[in-house]
Amino acid sequence: MDATTMALALALGNLALCVPLFFFTAGAPGSPALSLWSVARQVQAIAWLLLYFGALGKVPGSLALPGGSLLLFAGIAIEAGAQWEAAGSERWRPILVPLLCVAAVLFLLAWLVDETLLGAVVYSLILGLFYLAQAAALAHSWRAASILQRFLALAIALLALALAARGVLLMPLPEGRGWLSFALLRQISLASLYVLSLLSAFGSLLLARERLQQELARMQVIDPLTDVANRRGFLNALAPWMALARRPGHATALVLLDLDNFKRVNDSYGHPAGDVVLRQLAEVCRRQLRDSDQLGRLTGVEFAILLPRTGLEEAALVAERVRAALESTAVKTGRALVKLTASFGVTTIRADDSTVTLFQRADQALQAAKQAGRNRVELAPAATVPE
Ligand SMILES: Nc1nc2c(ncn2[C@@H]2O[C@H](COP(=O)(O)OP(=O)(O)OP(=O)(O)O)[C@@H](O)[C@H]2O)c(=O)[nH]1
């Protein structure tokens, strides 16, 4: 494919992507990353159109070539920014415009000095660099990344290097050497750019879908207010420990905790302030626990803590630690400092327990703590047979 046909193909391809994207984001505003990505693709579509009409002679080359190239830099840099945004980092924001300005100045200088050689060198290097920034965003959380994300990071990085290789090799070997001719380098660079554009377009769409699926799966087991496991998530985490409790020597404890007199917080400061207090107190509890422990929100202001490989007395100490941490915490809401306490019921899983009997026993201990004056830890009676 020659460069003119490729410019047309990429212009039409990007336009065909932008139109449904426009209606998609207009119907239901998507994430900032998706909106940004949509802008990036619009800018790339205009860039390719300009380059195409420039190649046809419909727009003067002195305008189309630098104008199209600068727009292309901007489109690909914004696309890299969208990938960083999707990766949860905002650090790209303050550097985008200065980086683009430096790229524009470098390219224009190179192009003015020597359009064919130096201009092509800087053009390839800048495009390669911006695509490498995209690959870096995809590789950012490598351990947590899906197979698709890892593949895209590697493929985009390799193609970006192939694109930049032209820039690196053109300076020392302007005529090429042996089989590595100038024409071949140009073909490799054009093909890399074409595949990069398609790969990052389809890859980004698939990644967006994959992230949505992961978010939906997460929402099924995570409480959105406190960001700890919800009832379903907690019961999922509990299930294997219920099974393990049938084997001797594997004590696992369950602690139920209920915030005391929470209704007063809502009544005095309003429900939104109550939400803030609830969120912060959940965080206080979480900070007192090990990574292997599991905190869950069962209902309104009732939480549960699963303590694997923990006996009754040790669990009582953990509960006491959480109780003391809550008691000493003052949460600042808009209008006041709120101090709250919680009551705790502690038990361990028994070999013949079902979740119903387990929670009943922990709840009885919790109610005993409430009746004994709140802000205390009560233990369920220890099992008469070894646990
Ligand atoms: N702000 C806020 N309040 C909630 C939420 N879920 C439950 N609540 C409130 O928490 C309060 C729980 O009240 P109860 O558990 O019946 O009683 P309490 O006032 O905590 O008193 P005791 O449990 O008897 O110590 C109710 O007023 C609920 O409306 C929530 O997500 N946000």
The ligand as a Gaussian input file, in Angstrom:
#p B3LYP/6-31G(d) Opt

LIG

0 1
 N      -25.843000       7.305000      56.714000
 C      -26.161000       6.017000      56.637000
 N      -26.919000       5.479000      57.613000
 C      -27.230000       4.189000      57.514000
 C      -26.784000       3.391000      56.455000
 N      -27.249000       2.137000      56.659000
 C      -27.956000       2.166000      57.800000
 N      -27.946000       3.401000      58.340000
 C      -28.598000       3.886000      59.547000
 O      -27.978000       3.304000      60.662000
 C      -28.912000       3.251000      61.724000
 C      -28.818000       1.889000      62.365000
 O      -29.678000       1.887000      63.427000
 P      -29.799000       0.681000      64.399000
 O      -28.739000      -0.340000      64.133000
 O      -31.209000       0.210000      64.398000
 O      -29.561000       1.330000      65.790000
 P      -28.427000       2.263000      66.282000
 O      -28.886000       3.663000      66.266000
 O      -27.148000       1.991000      65.561000
 O      -28.316000       1.784000      67.762000
 P      -27.804000       0.412000      68.349000
 O      -27.510000      -0.500000      67.216000
 O      -28.931000      -0.077000      69.179000
 O      -26.621000       0.761000      69.142000
 C      -30.280000       3.563000      61.118000
 O      -30.651000       4.867000      61.449000
 C      -30.035000       3.466000      59.612000
 O      -30.838000       4.365000      58.876000
 C      -25.997000       3.997000      55.427000
 O      -25.558000       3.379000      54.457000
 N      -25.700000       5.308000      55.570000

